[in-house]
């Protein structure tokens, strides 16, 4: 899929279907069934109440344990958890952790600092800390509650002494300039699918390079999803609107990274090919910014 085609597909998903369209009737029926299932399936209940893109929903998906009222509710919950998108979520968590561990291992410094600029509860990074005792982490997010969850999880894992948190936006240049300690690795998992403005993402890569200048960037992008229209017309997001996600070709993100001075070092995909997890390294010719 080209960037132009992805942009057109996104605009089509944002548009409401004509009420007289059989396509609209089908999704209206599916939406009604999903809301009815929220009374039985725990995952569907969380999704419709807090958002299918929310931290609580993702925690339910990661746990991969069907919960529901009655056997029917548990069956419905298992169907939800076995959706290709939910399987991809779980795969990406493992792929992201592997990419972060690789980034730490090749960082070339005694105590690498890894910053996740849109961390949420940051489960994959916290797990990476348990395997790399010399690394430290800085978790940033606009959701203070998610950072509190991360801090609590860090205590349970025994890595709280190597974790700092900061409530800030990844797209705020002032917040980027204030990052301390200066990270060797920057992670951004799930960020680009939430924000729909290509110019914002492209500018963000330039800001990362010019303000933070990490040696490596680990990120992911949703490139294709057979369930994308179902999600857009049936699922609800944390703000209560339709869950319209933006697909982008991996080449588009790679282009932004290259223009900012970073070259691809690794690329992996989930079992369904929905996501790509990418690790970029800063070119040696690009000087690192000083605080």
N, C-alpha and C positions, 0 to 999 in steps of 0.2 A: 504494500500500500504506500503510495506517495504522500508527501505532506499535504498537497492540495486535495487529494482524494479524502484523506483523513479529516481535513478541515470541513469539507462539504458534508461528510458523513456526520460529523459532530453537529453542524447546523441543522441537519435533517432530524437528528435526535432531539434537539432542543425545541423544535417546532411541535405544536400540538397537532394531532391528527384530526381531520374533519370528522365531526360526529356521525356523519352518514356513512363513513367508511367501514366496511367489514373488518378491516385491520384494527380500527379503533374499538369495535365491539369485542374483538378477540382479547385485546389487552385490558379492556374494562372488565371482562369476565375473569381474566387471570389476576387482576389487581384485587377484585372482590374476593376471589378464592384465597389469595395470600393474606388479606386482612382477616378473613374468617379463620385461617390457620393460626393466626397469632394468639387465638384463645387456647390453642393446644400445644404448639411447638414453641419451645423456649427461644430458639434462635430467631424465629419469625417475630415473636413478641418483642425481643430486644430491637430487632431491625426497625419495626414500625414505630416503636416508642422512642428510641434513641438514635436511630439512623443505621442503615446498612454500611455506612462508612465510618461508624463510630468506634471508639476504643473498646467498649463493652462487647459490641458485635464481633470485632476481630478477636477478642479474647475467647469468645465462645467458639469461633471457627478454629483457632489454634488448639484449643482443648480437644476438639474433635470427639466430643462425647454427646450422644443424642439424649436430650432431656425434653420431656413433655408430659402433659396430662394424658394419661391412659396410653395404651399400646399404640393407638392411632397417632397421638401426639408425638411419641418417640419415633414412629415410622416417618412422619412428616419432617421431623427435625433431622433425621438421618438423610432423607432425600435432599434437604437443604445443604447439609454439610458435605454431601457427595457431589454437589454441583461442580462443574469444571472450574468455575471462578473461585470457589472456596478451596478446592484442591490446589489451585494455583497460588492462593494466598499462603497456604501452608508450605508449599514448595519454595516460594520466594523467601520465606523466613529462613529456611535452611541455606538457600543459596546466598542470601545476604550475609548470614553469619560466616559462611565459608569465605566470601569475598573480603569481609572485614579482617578475618584471621590472616588471610594472605597479605592484605595491606599492612597489617601490624608486623608480620614476619619480614617483609622487604623494606620496612620504613628506614632502616639504617641508623636508628637512634636508640639509645639505651632504654628510655621510657617514653614510648610514643603516646601522643595525646590524640584521641579520636573524638571528634565532635559530630553529633547528629543534630542538624539544624531544624528538623521537623520530626522530633523523636517519638511523640506520643509516649506510651509507656516504655518504649525502647527495649523490648524483650531480646532481640537478636544481639544487640550490642552488650547488654548485661551478661548474656551467656558467653559472649566472646571474652569478656573480662575474666570470667572464671577459668578460662583456658590460657590466658596470657597475663600472669600476675604482675608483670612490669608495666603494663599499659594502664592508662587512666582515661576517663571518659567525661565529656561535657555534653549534657542533653539540653537542648533548647526546644521550646514549643510555645505556641500562643495559648495553649490549654494548661492552666496551672494544675487542674485536677489530674491530668495525665502525668504531669511531672511528679506529683505526689505519689501516684501509683508506682512510678519508676523508682522513686526513693524507697518505698516500702519493699518492692521486689528486690532492690539492691541489698537491703538489710537481710532479707531471707537468704540471698545467695552469698552473703559474706563479702560483698564488694563495695559497700557503701562508703568506705574510706577512700575509694578511688573514683568516686563519682561526684560531679558538681552539676547543678541544674540552673537554668536561667530561662525566665519567661520572656520570650522575644520572637519576632518574626524573622524567618529566614530571608525575607526580601527587604529587610530594613538595613540600609548601608551603615547607619550609625550603630546598630546592634552588631553587625559583622565586625566593625572596627573595634568594638568594645570586648570582643571575645578574649578571655584570658583563662587559662594559658592559651597561647596561639596553637591551634591544632595542626598536627602533621597529616591527619586524614580527616576529610569531611564526608559525612554520609547523608544521603537524602533519599529515603525510601518512601515511595508513595506520594511524594510532593507534587510531581509534575502532572499527575492525573487529576489532582484536585483543582489546580489552577489552569484555566483554559486559554490564557493569553500567551501566544507564542513569543511576542516581544518581551513579555515579563520574564519568561524562562531564559531567553537568549541574553537579556541584560543581566540576569542573575549570575550566569556563568562568568560574564565579564567582571561583575562585582566580586565574585569569589576569587578570581585570579588577581584582581588589582588590590583588593583590601585584605583578604585573608591569605591568599597564595599557599594553600596546602600543597604538600608534595603529591597527594593522591585524592581522588574523589570517587566515592562508591555511590551509585544511584541505580534506579530502575525506571523502566518505562513500559506501559501497557501498549503493545503493538497490534494486537488482534484479539477479539473475543467474540465467540459465537453467541454469547448471551448478552451482548452489549445493549440490544434494543429491549430485551426483557427487563434488564436492570434499569434502564432509563425510564421505562413506562410502568413498572410495577414497584420497584424498590423506592424507598424514601431516604433522603440524606439527613444528616444530623440537624440541619436547619429547617427540616420539614418540607423541603421541596423535592422535585424529582431528582433521582440519582443519575444524572447525566455525566458520564465519564468521557474524557478526551483521550482518544487513541493517537499515538504518534509513532512514526517509523523510528527504529533504533538509529538509522542513519541521520535523522534530524537532530537527535540529541548529540550524537557523535560529532556532527558538524558544529554545533554550538561549542562543544568542548574543545575541538581542534582550534577554532577561531580564538578561544580564550587562552590557548597555549598548552592544552592537554591532549595526549595521545592515548588511544585505547590500549589497555593491557590485557583485559580478559572480558569475555562475554558468555553468559550462561542463560539457559531458558528453563522454565518449568515444563512439566510433562505434557501440557497442552499447547505450549508455544504462545501463551497469552502474554507473558512478561519476559523482558530481558533484564538481567542484572549485569551492570557494567562497572568495571574499574578503570579509571583513567589515571595516568601519571603525568606529572608536569615535565615539560621539556627542559633539559639541562640548560638550554640557552635562555630560559626565562628566569630572570632574577626573582628571588623571593622578597616580598615586601617586608619592610621593617616596621615594628610597632610605632 
